[in-house]
Amino acid sequence: MMGKLQEAQKESTAMKARLAQIELREENAGLSVIVNGNKELKDIIIAENLMKSNEELADKLVITINRALAKAQEVNDREMQSMAASMLK
C-alpha cells in the first residue's frame, strides 16, 4: 500500500511538471492571455487600442482569462485521467 502511495505522489509531481511546460493562449480582439496547464496565468498582452477604454479592457480580460483557464482545465483533466488510468493497471 505504501509503495502505491509513493508511486502516486511521484506521478503527481511529474504530472505537475509536465503541465507547467504546456502553454495555452487565448486571444480576443487585441488581447492575448497565456496560461499553463497548471492553470497559472503567465502573460497578458494588450493591444494599444484597448488601453483607451477601461471598461472594454476589463470585459475582454474577464472573458479571455476565463476561456484560457477553461482550456487549462481541460488539459489538466486529461492528465489526471491518464494518471488515474495508469495507476489502476
Distance bins in CASP14 RR format, pairs under 12 A and 6 or more apart:
PFRMAT RR
TARGET T0000
AUTHOR 0000-0000-0000
RMODE 2
METHOD distances of the structure
MODEL  1
1 7 0 0 0 0 0 1 0 0 0 0 0
1 8 0 0 0 0 0 1 0 0 0 0 0
2 8 0 0 0 0 0 1 0 0 0 0 0
2 9 0 0 0 0 0 1 0 0 0 0 0
3 9 0 0 0 0 1 0 0 0 0 0 0
3 10 0 0 0 0 1 0 0 0 0 0 0
3 11 0 0 0 0 0 1 0 0 0 0 0
3 87 0 0 0 0 0 1 0 0 0 0 0
4 10 0 0 0 0 0 1 0 0 0 0 0
4 11 0 0 0 0 0 1 0 0 0 0 0
4 86 0 0 0 0 0 1 0 0 0 0 0
4 87 1 0 0 1 0 0 0 0 0 0 0
4 88 0 0 0 0 0 1 0 0 0 0 0
4 89 0 0 0 0 0 1 0 0 0 0 0
5 11 0 0 0 0 0 1 0 0 0 0 0
5 12 0 0 0 0 0 1 0 0 0 0 0
5 87 0 0 0 0 0 1 0 0 0 0 0
6 12 0 0 0 0 0 1 0 0 0 0 0
6 13 0 0 0 0 0 1 0 0 0 0 0
6 87 0 0 0 0 0 1 0 0 0 0 0
7 13 0 0 0 0 0 1 0 0 0 0 0
7 14 0 0 0 0 0 1 0 0 0 0 0
7 83 0 0 0 0 0 1 0 0 0 0 0
7 86 0 0 0 0 1 0 0 0 0 0 0
7 87 1 0 0 1 0 0 0 0 0 0 0
7 89 0 0 0 0 0 1 0 0 0 0 0
8 14 0 0 0 0 0 1 0 0 0 0 0
8 15 0 0 0 0 0 1 0 0 0 0 0
8 80 0 0 0 0 0 1 0 0 0 0 0
8 83 0 0 0 0 1 0 0 0 0 0 0
8 84 0 0 0 0 1 0 0 0 0 0 0
8 86 0 0 0 0 1 0 0 0 0 0 0
8 87 1 0 0 1 0 0 0 0 0 0 0
8 88 0 0 0 0 0 1 0 0 0 0 0
9 15 0 0 0 0 0 1 0 0 0 0 0
9 16 0 0 0 0 0 1 0 0 0 0 0
9 83 0 0 0 0 0 1 0 0 0 0 0
9 87 0 0 0 0 0 1 0 0 0 0 0
10 16 0 0 0 0 0 1 0 0 0 0 0
10 17 0 0 0 0 0 1 0 0 0 0 0
10 83 0 0 0 0 0 1 0 0 0 0 0
10 86 0 0 0 0 0 1 0 0 0 0 0
10 87 0 0 0 0 0 1 0 0 0 0 0
11 17 0 0 0 0 0 1 0 0 0 0 0
11 18 0 0 0 0 0 1 0 0 0 0 0
11 79 0 0 0 0 0 1 0 0 0 0 0
11 80 0 0 0 0 0 1 0 0 0 0 0
11 82 0 0 0 0 1 0 0 0 0 0 0
11 83 1 0 1 0 0 0 0 0 0 0 0
11 84 0 0 0 0 1 0 0 0 0 0 0
11 85 0 0 0 0 0 1 0 0 0 0 0
11 86 1 0 0 1 0 0 0 0 0 0 0
11 87 1 0 0 1 0 0 0 0 0 0 0
11 89 0 0 0 0 0 1 0 0 0 0 0
12 18 0 0 0 0 0 1 0 0 0 0 0
12 19 0 0 0 0 0 1 0 0 0 0 0
12 38 0 0 0 0 0 1 0 0 0 0 0
12 76 0 0 0 0 0 1 0 0 0 0 0
12 79 0 0 0 0 1 0 0 0 0 0 0
12 80 0 0 0 0 1 0 0 0 0 0 0
12 82 0 0 0 0 0 1 0 0 0 0 0
12 83 1 0 0 1 0 0 0 0 0 0 0
12 84 0 0 0 0 0 1 0 0 0 0 0
12 86 0 0 0 0 0 1 0 0 0 0 0
12 87 0 0 0 0 1 0 0 0 0 0 0
13 19 0 0 0 0 0 1 0 0 0 0 0
13 20 0 0 0 0 0 1 0 0 0 0 0
13 83 0 0 0 0 0 1 0 0 0 0 0
14 20 0 0 0 0 0 1 0 0 0 0 0
14 21 0 0 0 0 0 1 0 0 0 0 0
14 79 0 0 0 0 1 0 0 0 0 0 0
14 82 0 0 0 0 0 1 0 0 0 0 0
14 83 0 0 0 0 1 0 0 0 0 0 0
14 86 0 0 0 0 0 1 0 0 0 0 0
15 21 0 0 0 0 0 1 0 0 0 0 0
15 22 0 0 0 0 0 1 0 0 0 0 0
15 37 0 0 0 0 1 0 0 0 0 0 0
15 38 0 0 0 0 1 0 0 0 0 0 0
15 75 0 0 0 0 0 1 0 0 0 0 0
15 76 0 0 0 0 1 0 0 0 0 0 0
15 77 0 0 0 0 0 1 0 0 0 0 0
15 78 0 0 0 0 0 1 0 0 0 0 0
15 79 1 0 1 0 0 0 0 0 0 0 0
15 80 1 0 0 1 0 0 0 0 0 0 0
15 81 0 0 0 0 0 1 0 0 0 0 0
15 82 0 0 0 0 1 0 0 0 0 0 0
15 83 1 0 1 0 0 0 0 0 0 0 0
15 84 0 0 0 0 0 1 0 0 0 0 0
15 86 0 0 0 0 0 1 0 0 0 0 0
15 87 0 0 0 0 0 1 0 0 0 0 0
16 22 0 0 0 0 0 1 0 0 0 0 0
16 36 0 0 0 0 0 1 0 0 0 0 0
16 37 0 0 0 0 1 0 0 0 0 0 0
16 38 1 0 0 1 0 0 0 0 0 0 0
16 39 0 0 0 0 0 1 0 0 0 0 0
16 40 0 0 0 0 0 1 0 0 0 0 0
16 76 0 0 0 0 1 0 0 0 0 0 0
16 79 0 0 0 0 1 0 0 0 0 0 0
16 80 0 0 0 0 0 1 0 0 0 0 0
16 83 0 0 0 0 0 1 0 0 0 0 0
17 36 0 0 0 0 0 1 0 0 0 0 0
17 37 0 0 0 0 0 1 0 0 0 0 0
17 38 0 0 0 0 1 0 0 0 0 0 0
17 79 0 0 0 0 0 1 0 0 0 0 0
18 36 0 0 0 0 0 1 0 0 0 0 0
18 37 0 0 0 0 1 0 0 0 0 0 0
18 38 0 0 0 0 1 0 0 0 0 0 0
18 75 0 0 0 0 1 0 0 0 0 0 0
18 76 0 0 0 0 0 1 0 0 0 0 0
18 78 0 0 0 0 0 1 0 0 0 0 0
18 79 1 0 0 1 0 0 0 0 0 0 0
18 80 0 0 0 0 0 1 0 0 0 0 0
18 82 0 0 0 0 0 1 0 0 0 0 0
18 83 0 0 0 0 0 1 0 0 0 0 0
19 35 0 0 0 0 0 1 0 0 0 0 0
19 36 1 0 0 1 0 0 0 0 0 0 0
19 37 1 0 1 0 0 0 0 0 0 0 0
19 38 1 0 1 0 0 0 0 0 0 0 0
19 39 0 0 0 0 1 0 0 0 0 0 0
19 40 0 0 0 0 1 0 0 0 0 0 0
19 72 0 0 0 0 1 0 0 0 0 0 0
19 73 0 0 0 0 0 1 0 0 0 0 0
19 74 0 0 0 0 0 1 0 0 0 0 0
19 75 1 0 0 1 0 0 0 0 0 0 0
19 76 1 0 0 1 0 0 0 0 0 0 0
19 77 0 0 0 0 0 1 0 0 0 0 0
19 78 0 0 0 0 0 1 0 0 0 0 0
19 79 1 0 0 1 0 0 0 0 0 0 0
19 80 0 0 0 0 1 0 0 0 0 0 0
19 82 0 0 0 0 0 1 0 0 0 0 0
19 83 0 0 0 0 0 1 0 0 0 0 0
20 35 0 0 0 0 0 1 0 0 0 0 0
20 36 1 0 1 0 0 0 0 0 0 0 0
20 37 1 0 0 1 0 0 0 0 0 0 0
20 38 1 0 1 0 0 0 0 0 0 0 0
20 39 0 0 0 0 0 1 0 0 0 0 0
20 40 1 0 0 1 0 0 0 0 0 0 0
20 42 0 0 0 0 1 0 0 0 0 0 0
20 72 0 0 0 0 0 1 0 0 0 0 0
20 75 0 0 0 0 0 1 0 0 0 0 0
20 76 0 0 0 0 0 1 0 0 0 0 0
20 79 0 0 0 0 0 1 0 0 0 0 0
21 36 1 0 0 1 0 0 0 0 0 0 0
21 37 0 0 0 0 1 0 0 0 0 0 0
21 38 0 0 0 0 1 0 0 0 0 0 0
21 40 0 0 0 0 0 1 0 0 0 0 0
21 42 0 0 0 0 0 1 0 0 0 0 0
21 75 0 0 0 0 0 1 0 0 0 0 0
21 79 0 0 0 0 0 1 0 0 0 0 0
22 34 0 0 0 0 0 1 0 0 0 0 0
22 35 0 0 0 0 1 0 0 0 0 0 0
22 36 1 0 1 0 0 0 0 0 0 0 0
22 37 1 0 1 0 0 0 0 0 0 0 0
22 38 0 0 0 0 1 0 0 0 0 0 0
22 39 0 0 0 0 0 1 0 0 0 0 0
22 40 0 0 0 0 0 1 0 0 0 0 0
22 42 0 0 0 0 0 1 0 0 0 0 0
22 68 0 0 0 0 0 1 0 0 0 0 0
22 71 0 0 0 0 1 0 0 0 0 0 0
22 72 0 0 0 0 1 0 0 0 0 0 0
22 74 0 0 0 0 0 1 0 0 0 0 0
22 75 1 0 1 0 0 0 0 0 0 0 0
22 76 0 0 0 0 1 0 0 0 0 0 0
22 78 0 0 0 0 0 1 0 0 0 0 0
22 79 0 0 0 0 1 0 0 0 0 0 0
23 32 0 0 0 0 0 1 0 0 0 0 0
23 33 0 0 0 0 0 1 0 0 0 0 0
23 34 1 0 1 0 0 0 0 0 0 0 0
23 35 1 0 0 1 0 0 0 0 0 0 0
23 36 1 0 1 0 0 0 0 0 0 0 0
23 37 1 0 0 1 0 0 0 0 0 0 0
23 38 0 0 0 0 0 1 0 0 0 0 0
23 40 0 0 0 0 0 1 0 0 0 0 0
23 41 0 0 0 0 0 1 0 0 0 0 0
23 42 1 0 0 1 0 0 0 0 0 0 0
23 43 0 0 0 0 1 0 0 0 0 0 0
23 68 0 0 0 0 0 1 0 0 0 0 0
23 71 0 0 0 0 0 1 0 0 0 0 0
23 72 0 0 0 0 1 0 0 0 0 0 0
23 75 0 0 0 0 0 1 0 0 0 0 0
24 32 0 0 0 0 0 1 0 0 0 0 0
24 33 0 0 0 0 1 0 0 0 0 0 0
24 34 1 0 0 1 0 0 0 0 0 0 0
24 35 1 0 1 0 0 0 0 0 0 0 0
24 36 1 0 0 1 0 0 0 0 0 0 0
24 37 1 0 0 1 0 0 0 0 0 0 0
24 38 0 0 0 0 0 1 0 0 0 0 0
24 39 0 0 0 0 1 0 0 0 0 0 0
24 40 0 0 0 0 0 1 0 0 0 0 0
24 41 0 0 0 0 0 1 0 0 0 0 0
24 42 0 0 0 0 1 0 0 0 0 0 0
24 43 0 0 0 0 0 1 0 0 0 0 0
24 64 0 0 0 0 0 1 0 0 0 0 0
24 65 0 0 0 0 0 1 0 0 0 0 0
24 67 0 0 0 0 1 0 0 0 0 0 0
24 68 1 0 1 0 0 0 0 0 0 0 0
24 69 0 0 0 0 1 0 0 0 0 0 0
24 70 0 0 0 0 1 0 0 0 0 0 0
24 71 1 0 1 0 0 0 0 0 0 0 0
24 72 1 0 1 0 0 0 0 0 0 0 0
24 73 0 0 0 0 0 1 0 0 0 0 0
24 74 0 0 0 0 1 0 0 0 0 0 0
24 75 1 0 0 1 0 0 0 0 0 0 0
24 76 0 0 0 0 0 1 0 0 0 0 0
25 31 0 0 0 0 0 1 0 0 0 0 0
25 32 1 0 1 0 0 0 0 0 0 0 0
25 33 1 0 0 1 0 0 0 0 0 0 0
25 34 1 0 1 0 0 0 0 0 0 0 0
25 35 0 0 0 0 1 0 0 0 0 0 0
25 36 0 0 0 0 0 1 0 0 0 0 0
25 37 0 0 0 0 0 1 0 0 0 0 0
25 41 0 0 0 0 0 1 0 0 0 0 0
25 42 0 0 0 0 1 0 0 0 0 0 0
25 43 0 0 0 0 1 0 0 0 0 0 0
25 44 0 0 0 0 0 1 0 0 0 0 0
25 45 0 0 0 0 1 0 0 0 0 0 0
25 64 0 0 0 0 1 0 0 0 0 0 0
25 65 0 0 0 0 0 1 0 0 0 0 0
25 67 0 0 0 0 0 1 0 0 0 0 0
25 68 1 0 0 1 0 0 0 0 0 0 0
25 71 0 0 0 0 1 0 0 0 0 0 0
25 72 0 0 0 0 0 1 0 0 0 0 0
26 32 1 0 0 1 0 0 0 0 0 0 0
26 33 1 0 1 0 0 0 0 0 0 0 0
26 34 0 0 0 0 1 0 0 0 0 0 0
26 35 1 0 0 1 0 0 0 0 0 0 0
26 41 0 0 0 0 0 1 0 0 0 0 0
26 42 0 0 0 0 0 1 0 0 0 0 0
26 43 0 0 0 0 0 1 0 0 0 0 0
26 44 0 0 0 0 0 1 0 0 0 0 0
26 45 0 0 0 0 0 1 0 0 0 0 0
26 60 0 0 0 0 0 1 0 0 0 0 0
26 61 0 0 0 0 0 1 0 0 0 0 0
26 62 0 0 0 0 0 1 0 0 0 0 0
26 63 0 0 0 0 1 0 0 0 0 0 0
26 64 1 0 1 0 0 0 0 0 0 0 0
26 65 1 0 0 1 0 0 0 0 0 0 0
26 66 0 0 0 0 1 0 0 0 0 0 0
26 67 1 0 1 0 0 0 0 0 0 0 0
26 68 1 1 0 0 0 0 0 0 0 0 0
26 69 0 0 0 0 1 0 0 0 0 0 0
26 70 0 0 0 0 1 0 0 0 0 0 0
26 71 1 0 0 1 0 0 0 0 0 0 0
26 72 0 0 0 0 1 0 0 0 0 0 0
27 33 1 0 0 1 0 0 0 0 0 0 0
27 34 0 0 0 0 1 0 0 0 0 0 0
27 44 0 0 0 0 0 1 0 0 0 0 0
27 45 0 0 0 0 1 0 0 0 0 0 0
27 46 0 0 0 0 0 1 0 0 0 0 0
27 47 0 0 0 0 0 1 0 0 0 0 0
27 60 0 0 0 0 0 1 0 0 0 0 0
27 63 0 0 0 0 0 1 0 0 0 0 0
27 64 1 0 0 1 0 0 0 0 0 0 0
27 65 0 0 0 0 0 1 0 0 0 0 0
27 67 0 0 0 0 1 0 0 0 0 0 0
27 68 0 0 0 0 1 0 0 0 0 0 0
27 71 0 0 0 0 0 1 0 0 0 0 0
28 44 0 0 0 0 0 1 0 0 0 0 0
28 45 0 0 0 0 0 1 0 0 0 0 0
28 46 0 0 0 0 0 1 0 0 0 0 0
28 47 0 0 0 0 0 1 0 0 0 0 0
28 50 0 0 0 0 1 0 0 0 0 0 0
28 56 0 0 0 0 0 1 0 0 0 0 0
28 57 0 0 0 0 0 1 0 0 0 0 0
28 59 0 0 0 0 1 0 0 0 0 0 0
28 60 1 0 1 0 0 0 0 0 0 0 0
28 61 0 0 0 0 1 0 0 0 0 0 0
28 62 0 0 0 0 0 1 0 0 0 0 0
28 63 1 0 0 1 0 0 0 0 0 0 0
28 64 1 0 1 0 0 0 0 0 0 0 0
28 65 0 0 0 0 1 0 0 0 0 0 0
28 66 0 0 0 0 0 1 0 0 0 0 0
28 67 1 0 0 1 0 0 0 0 0 0 0
28 68 0 0 0 0 1 0 0 0 0 0 0
29 46 0 0 0 0 0 1 0 0 0 0 0
29 47 0 0 0 0 1 0 0 0 0 0 0
29 49 0 0 0 0 1 0 0 0 0 0 0
29 50 1 0 0 1 0 0 0 0 0 0 0
29 53 0 0 0 0 0 1 0 0 0 0 0
29 56 0 0 0 0 1 0 0 0 0 0 0
29 57 0 0 0 0 0 1 0 0 0 0 0
29 59 0 0 0 0 0 1 0 0 0 0 0
29 60 1 0 0 1 0 0 0 0 0 0 0
29 61 0 0 0 0 0 1 0 0 0 0 0
29 63 0 0 0 0 1 0 0 0 0 0 0
29 64 0 0 0 0 1 0 0 0 0 0 0
30 44 0 0 0 0 0 1 0 0 0 0 0
30 45 0 0 0 0 1 0 0 0 0 0 0
30 46 1 0 0 1 0 0 0 0 0 0 0
30 47 1 1 0 0 0 0 0 0 0 0 0
30 48 0 0 0 0 1 0 0 0 0 0 0
30 49 1 0 0 1 0 0 0 0 0 0 0
30 50 1 0 0 1 0 0 0 0 0 0 0
30 51 0 0 0 0 0 1 0 0 0 0 0
30 56 0 0 0 0 0 1 0 0 0 0 0
30 57 0 0 0 0 1 0 0 0 0 0 0
30 60 1 0 0 1 0 0 0 0 0 0 0
30 61 0 0 0 0 0 1 0 0 0 0 0
30 64 0 0 0 0 1 0 0 0 0 0 0
31 43 0 0 0 0 0 1 0 0 0 0 0
31 44 1 0 0 1 0 0 0 0 0 0 0
31 45 1 0 0 1 0 0 0 0 0 0 0
31 46 1 0 1 0 0 0 0 0 0 0 0
31 47 1 0 0 1 0 0 0 0 0 0 0
31 48 0 0 0 0 0 1 0 0 0 0 0
31 49 0 0 0 0 0 1 0 0 0 0 0
31 50 1 0 0 1 0 0 0 0 0 0 0
31 51 0 0 0 0 0 1 0 0 0 0 0
31 53 0 0 0 0 0 1 0 0 0 0 0
31 56 0 0 0 0 1 0 0 0 0 0 0
31 57 1 0 0 1 0 0 0 0 0 0 0
31 58 0 0 0 0 0 1 0 0 0 0 0
31 59 0 0 0 0 1 0 0 0 0 0 0
31 60 1 0 1 0 0 0 0 0 0 0 0
31 61 1 0 0 1 0 0 0 0 0 0 0
31 62 0 0 0 0 0 1 0 0 0 0 0
31 63 0 0 0 0 1 0 0 0 0 0 0
31 64 1 0 1 0 0 0 0 0 0 0 0
31 65 0 0 0 0 1 0 0 0 0 0 0
31 67 0 0 0 0 0 1 0 0 0 0 0
31 68 0 0 0 0 0 1 0 0 0 0 0
32 41 0 0 0 0 0 1 0 0 0 0 0
32 42 0 0 0 0 0 1 0 0 0 0 0
32 43 1 0 0 1 0 0 0 0 0 0 0
32 44 1 0 0 1 0 0 0 0 0 0 0
32 45 1 0 1 0 0 0 0 0 0 0 0
32 46 0 0 0 0 1 0 0 0 0 0 0
32 47 0 0 0 0 1 0 0 0 0 0 0
32 50 0 0 0 0 0 1 0 0 0 0 0
32 60 0 0 0 0 0 1 0 0 0 0 0
32 61 0 0 0 0 0 1 0 0 0 0 0
32 64 1 0 0 1 0 0 0 0 0 0 0
32 65 0 0 0 0 0 1 0 0 0 0 0
32 67 0 0 0 0 0 1 0 0 0 0 0
32 68 0 0 0 0 1 0 0 0 0 0 0
33 39 0 0 0 0 0 1 0 0 0 0 0
33 40 0 0 0 0 0 1 0 0 0 0 0
33 41 1 0 0 1 0 0 0 0 0 0 0
33 42 0 0 0 0 1 0 0 0 0 0 0
33 43 1 0 0 1 0 0 0 0 0 0 0
33 44 1 0 1 0 0 0 0 0 0 0 0
33 45 1 0 0 1 0 0 0 0 0 0 0
33 46 0 0 0 0 1 0 0 0 0 0 0
33 60 0 0 0 0 1 0 0 0 0 0 0
33 61 1 0 0 1 0 0 0 0 0 0 0
33 62 0 0 0 0 0 1 0 0 0 0 0
33 63 0 0 0 0 1 0 0 0 0 0 0
33 64 1 0 1 0 0 0 0 0 0 0 0
33 65 1 0 1 0 0 0 0 0 0 0 0
33 66 0 0 0 0 1 0 0 0 0 0 0
33 67 1 0 0 1 0 0 0 0 0 0 0
33 68 1 0 1 0 0 0 0 0 0 0 0
33 69 0 0 0 0 1 0 0 0 0 0 0
33 70 0 0 0 0 0 1 0 0 0 0 0
33 71 0 0 0 0 1 0 0 0 0 0 0
33 72 0 0 0 0 0 1 0 0 0 0 0
34 40 0 0 0 0 1 0 0 0 0 0 0
34 41 1 0 0 1 0 0 0 0 0 0 0
34 42 1 0 1 0 0 0 0 0 0 0 0
34 43 1 0 1 0 0 0 0 0 0 0 0
34 44 1 0 0 1 0 0 0 0 0 0 0
34 45 1 0 0 1 0 0 0 0 0 0 0
34 64 0 0 0 0 0 1 0 0 0 0 0
34 65 0 0 0 0 0 1 0 0 0 0 0
34 67 0 0 0 0 0 1 0 0 0 0 0
34 68 1 0 0 1 0 0 0 0 0 0 0
34 69 0 0 0 0 0 1 0 0 0 0 0
34 71 0 0 0 0 0 1 0 0 0 0 0
34 72 0 0 0 0 0 1 0 0 0 0 0
35 41 1 0 1 0 0 0 0 0 0 0 0
35 42 1 0 0 1 0 0 0 0 0 0 0
35 43 0 0 0 0 1 0 0 0 0 0 0
35 44 0 0 0 0 0 1 0 0 0 0 0
35 64 0 0 0 0 0 1 0 0 0 0 0
35 65 1 0 0 1 0 0 0 0 0 0 0
35 66 0 0 0 0 0 1 0 0 0 0 0
35 67 0 0 0 0 1 0 0 0 0 0 0
35 68 1 0 1 0 0 0 0 0 0 0 0
35 69 1 0 0 1 0 0 0 0 0 0 0
35 70 0 0 0 0 1 0 0 0 0 0 0
35 71 1 0 0 1 0 0 0 0 0 0 0
35 72 1 0 1 0 0 0 0 0 0 0 0
35 73 0 0 0 0 1 0 0 0 0 0 0
35 74 0 0 0 0 0 1 0 0 0 0 0
35 75 0 0 0 0 1 0 0 0 0 0 0
35 76 0 0 0 0 0 1 0 0 0 0 0
36 42 1 0 1 0 0 0 0 0 0 0 0
36 43 0 0 0 0 0 1 0 0 0 0 0
36 68 0 0 0 0 1 0 0 0 0 0 0
36 69 0 0 0 0 0 1 0 0 0 0 0
36 71 0 0 0 0 0 1 0 0 0 0 0
36 72 1 0 0 1 0 0 0 0 0 0 0
36 73 0 0 0 0 0 1 0 0 0 0 0
36 75 0 0 0 0 1 0 0 0 0 0 0
36 76 0 0 0 0 1 0 0 0 0 0 0
36 79 0 0 0 0 0 1 0 0 0 0 0
37 68 0 0 0 0 0 1 0 0 0 0 0
37 69 0 0 0 0 1 0 0 0 0 0 0
37 70 0 0 0 0 0 1 0 0 0 0 0
37 71 0 0 0 0 1 0 0 0 0 0 0
37 72 1 0 1 0 0 0 0 0 0 0 0
37 73 0 0 0 0 1 0 0 0 0 0 0
37 74 0 0 0 0 1 0 0 0 0 0 0
37 75 1 0 1 0 0 0 0 0 0 0 0
37 76 1 0 1 0 0 0 0 0 0 0 0
37 77 0 0 0 0 0 1 0 0 0 0 0
37 78 0 0 0 0 0 1 0 0 0 0 0
37 79 0 0 0 0 1 0 0 0 0 0 0
37 80 0 0 0 0 0 1 0 0 0 0 0
38 69 0 0 0 0 0 1 0 0 0 0 0
38 72 1 0 0 1 0 0 0 0 0 0 0
38 73 0 0 0 0 0 1 0 0 0 0 0
38 75 0 0 0 0 1 0 0 0 0 0 0
38 76 1 0 0 1 0 0 0 0 0 0 0
38 79 0 0 0 0 1 0 0 0 0 0 0
38 80 0 0 0 0 0 1 0 0 0 0 0
39 65 0 0 0 0 0 1 0 0 0 0 0
39 66 0 0 0 0 0 1 0 0 0 0 0
39 68 0 0 0 0 1 0 0 0 0 0 0
39 69 1 0 1 0 0 0 0 0 0 0 0
39 70 0 0 0 0 1 0 0 0 0 0 0
39 71 0 0 0 0 1 0 0 0 0 0 0
39 72 1 0 1 0 0 0 0 0 0 0 0
39 73 1 0 0 1 0 0 0 0 0 0 0
39 74 0 0 0 0 0 1 0 0 0 0 0
39 75 0 0 0 0 1 0 0 0 0 0 0
39 76 1 0 0 1 0 0 0 0 0 0 0
39 77 0 0 0 0 0 1 0 0 0 0 0
39 79 0 0 0 0 0 1 0 0 0 0 0
40 65 0 0 0 0 0 1 0 0 0 0 0
40 68 0 0 0 0 0 1 0 0 0 0 0
40 69 0 0 0 0 1 0 0 0 0 0 0
40 72 0 0 0 0 1 0 0 0 0 0 0
40 76 0 0 0 0 0 1 0 0 0 0 0
41 61 0 0 0 0 0 1 0 0 0 0 0
41 64 0 0 0 0 0 1 0 0 0 0 0
41 65 1 0 0 1 0 0 0 0 0 0 0
41 66 0 0 0 0 0 1 0 0 0 0 0
41 68 1 0 0 1 0 0 0 0 0 0 0
41 69 0 0 0 0 1 0 0 0 0 0 0
41 72 0 0 0 0 1 0 0 0 0 0 0
42 65 0 0 0 0 0 1 0 0 0 0 0
42 68 0 0 0 0 1 0 0 0 0 0 0
42 69 0 0 0 0 0 1 0 0 0 0 0
42 72 0 0 0 0 0 1 0 0 0 0 0
43 64 0 0 0 0 0 1 0 0 0 0 0
43 65 0 0 0 0 0 1 0 0 0 0 0
43 68 0 0 0 0 0 1 0 0 0 0 0
44 50 0 0 0 0 0 1 0 0 0 0 0
44 57 0 0 0 0 0 1 0 0 0 0 0
44 60 0 0 0 0 0 1 0 0 0 0 0
44 61 1 0 0 1 0 0 0 0 0 0 0
44 62 0 0 0 0 0 1 0 0 0 0 0
44 64 0 0 0 0 1 0 0 0 0 0 0
44 65 0 0 0 0 1 0 0 0 0 0 0
44 68 0 0 0 0 1 0 0 0 0 0 0
45 51 0 0 0 0 0 1 0 0 0 0 0
45 60 0 0 0 0 0 1 0 0 0 0 0
45 61 0 0 0 0 0 1 0 0 0 0 0
45 64 0 0 0 0 0 1 0 0 0 0 0
45 68 0 0 0 0 0 1 0 0 0 0 0
46 52 0 0 0 0 0 1 0 0 0 0 0
46 53 0 0 0 0 0 1 0 0 0 0 0
46 54 0 0 0 0 0 1 0 0 0 0 0
46 56 0 0 0 0 0 1 0 0 0 0 0
46 57 1 0 0 1 0 0 0 0 0 0 0
46 58 0 0 0 0 0 1 0 0 0 0 0
46 60 0 0 0 0 1 0 0 0 0 0 0
46 61 0 0 0 0 1 0 0 0 0 0 0
46 64 0 0 0 0 0 1 0 0 0 0 0
47 53 0 0 0 0 0 1 0 0 0 0 0
47 56 0 0 0 0 0 1 0 0 0 0 0
47 57 0 0 0 0 1 0 0 0 0 0 0
47 60 0 0 0 0 1 0 0 0 0 0 0
47 64 0 0 0 0 0 1 0 0 0 0 0
48 57 0 0 0 0 0 1 0 0 0 0 0
49 56 0 0 0 0 1 0 0 0 0 0 0
49 57 0 0 0 0 1 0 0 0 0 0 0
49 60 0 0 0 0 0 1 0 0 0 0 0
50 56 1 0 0 1 0 0 0 0 0 0 0
50 57 1 0 1 0 0 0 0 0 0 0 0
50 58 0 0 0 0 1 0 0 0 0 0 0
50 59 0 0 0 0 0 1 0 0 0 0 0
50 60 1 0 0 1 0 0 0 0 0 0 0
50 61 0 0 0 0 1 0 0 0 0 0 0
50 64 0 0 0 0 0 1 0 0 0 0 0
51 57 1 0 0 1 0 0 0 0 0 0 0
51 58 0 0 0 0 0 1 0 0 0 0 0
51 60 0 0 0 0 0 1 0 0 0 0 0
53 59 0 0 0 0 1 0 0 0 0 0 0
53 60 0 0 0 0 1 0 0 0 0 0 0
53 61 0 0 0 0 0 1 0 0 0 0 0
54 60 0 0 0 0 0 1 0 0 0 0 0
54 61 0 0 0 0 0 1 0 0 0 0 0
55 61 0 0 0 0 0 1 0 0 0 0 0
55 62 0 0 0 0 0 1 0 0 0 0 0
56 62 0 0 0 0 0 1 0 0 0 0 0
56 63 0 0 0 0 0 1 0 0 0 0 0
57 63 0 0 0 0 0 1 0 0 0 0 0
57 64 0 0 0 0 0 1 0 0 0 0 0
57 65 0 0 0 0 0 1 0 0 0 0 0
58 64 0 0 0 0 0 1 0 0 0 0 0
58 65 0 0 0 0 0 1 0 0 0 0 0
59 65 0 0 0 0 0 1 0 0 0 0 0
59 66 0 0 0 0 0 1 0 0 0 0 0
60 66 0 0 0 0 0 1 0 0 0 0 0
60 67 0 0 0 0 0 1 0 0 0 0 0
61 67 0 0 0 0 0 1 0 0 0 0 0
61 68 0 0 0 0 0 1 0 0 0 0 0
62 68 0 0 0 0 0 1 0 0 0 0 0
62 69 0 0 0 0 0 1 0 0 0 0 0
63 69 0 0 0 0 0 1 0 0 0 0 0
63 70 0 0 0 0 0 1 0 0 0 0 0
64 70 0 0 0 0 0 1 0 0 0 0 0
64 71 0 0 0 0 0 1 0 0 0 0 0
65 71 0 0 0 0 0 1 0 0 0 0 0
65 72 0 0 0 0 0 1 0 0 0 0 0
66 72 0 0 0 0 0 1 0 0 0 0 0
66 73 0 0 0 0 0 1 0 0 0 0 0
67 73 0 0 0 0 0 1 0 0 0 0 0
67 74 0 0 0 0 0 1 0 0 0 0 0
68 74 0 0 0 0 0 1 0 0 0 0 0
68 75 0 0 0 0 0 1 0 0 0 0 0
69 75 0 0 0 0 0 1 0 0 0 0 0
69 76 0 0 0 0 1 0 0 0 0 0 0
70 76 0 0 0 0 0 1 0 0 0 0 0
70 77 0 0 0 0 0 1 0 0 0 0 0
71 77 0 0 0 0 0 1 0 0 0 0 0
71 78 0 0 0 0 0 1 0 0 0 0 0
72 78 0 0 0 0 0 1 0 0 0 0 0
72 79 0 0 0 0 0 1 0 0 0 0 0
73 79 0 0 0 0 0 1 0 0 0 0 0
73 80 0 0 0 0 0 1 0 0 0 0 0
74 80 0 0 0 0 0 1 0 0 0 0 0
74 81 0 0 0 0 0 1 0 0 0 0 0
75 81 0 0 0 0 0 1 0 0 0 0 0
75 82 0 0 0 0 0 1 0 0 0 0 0
76 82 0 0 0 0 0 1 0 0 0 0 0
76 83 0 0 0 0 0 1 0 0 0 0 0
77 83 0 0 0 0 0 1 0 0 0 0 0
77 84 0 0 0 0 0 1 0 0 0 0 0
78 84 0 0 0 0 0 1 0 0 0 0 0
78 85 0 0 0 0 0 1 0 0 0 0 0
79 85 0 0 0 0 0 1 0 0 0 0 0
79 86 0 0 0 0 0 1 0 0 0 0 0
80 86 0 0 0 0 0 1 0 0 0 0 0
80 87 0 0 0 0 0 1 0 0 0 0 0
81 87 0 0 0 0 0 1 0 0 0 0 0
81 88 0 0 0 0 0 1 0 0 0 0 0
82 88 0 0 0 0 0 1 0 0 0 0 0
82 89 0 0 0 0 0 1 0 0 0 0 0
83 89 0 0 0 0 0 1 0 0 0 0 0
END
